[in-house]
Amino acid sequence: MAPFRGFCPAPCQMGENTIQHQIQGLELELVEARGKYSTDHPKVKALTSQIEELRAKAKTLEEGADK
């Protein structure tokens, strides 16, 4: 019997989904970090920076998919 080959989205869609999941995970961490630390804390700043970078990457992927 042949192995199951289910639906797989295009690579750009998979990348966008993965990035969105990463963003969501980091946002949850950020909420927790903000509950413990001030906005000037290195962990809060690092998480904020990572989220911004991923959002920029997702936007670039999205714009590339529109072409």
C-alpha positions in Angstrom: 0.0 0.0 0.0 1.3 3.5 -0.9 2.0 5.9 1.9 -0.7 8.6 2.5 0.1 11.9 0.9 -2.3 14.4 2.4 -2.8 18.0 1.4 0.2 20.2 1.9 -0.1 23.9 1.4 2.4 25.7 -0.8 5.8 26.4 0.9 5.1 30.1 1.3 1.8 29.3 3.1 3.5 26.8 5.3 6.2 29.4 6.1 3.5 32.0 7.0 1.7 29.6 9.2 4.9 28.6 11.0 5.8 32.3 11.5 2.3 33.1 12.8 2.6 30.2 15.3 6.0 31.5 16.4 4.5 35.0 16.8 1.7 33.7 18.9 4.0 31.8 21.1 6.2 34.8 21.6 3.2 37.0 22.3 2.2 34.6 25.1 5.7 34.8 26.6 5.6 38.5 26.3 2.3 38.7 28.3 3.9 36.6 31.0 7.1 38.6 31.0 5.2 41.9 31.2 3.4 40.5 34.3 6.7 39.9 36.0 9.0 42.6 34.7 9.0 46.3 33.6 9.0 47.2 29.9 12.7 48.1 30.2 13.6 44.5 31.3 15.9 42.8 28.8 13.6 39.8 28.4 10.6 42.1 27.5 12.8 44.0 25.1 14.1 40.9 23.5 10.7 39.3 23.0 9.3 42.6 21.6 12.2 42.7 19.1 11.7 39.1 18.1 8.0 39.6 17.5 8.7 42.7 15.4 11.3 40.8 13.3 8.9 37.9 12.7 6.0 40.2 11.7 8.3 41.9 9.2 9.3 38.5 7.8 5.6 37.5 7.6 4.8 40.7 5.8 7.6 40.1 3.3 6.4 36.6 2.6 2.8 37.8 2.2 3.9 40.5 -0.2 5.9 37.9 -2.2 2.9 35.6 -2.4 0.8 38.3 -3.8 3.0 38.7 -6.8 
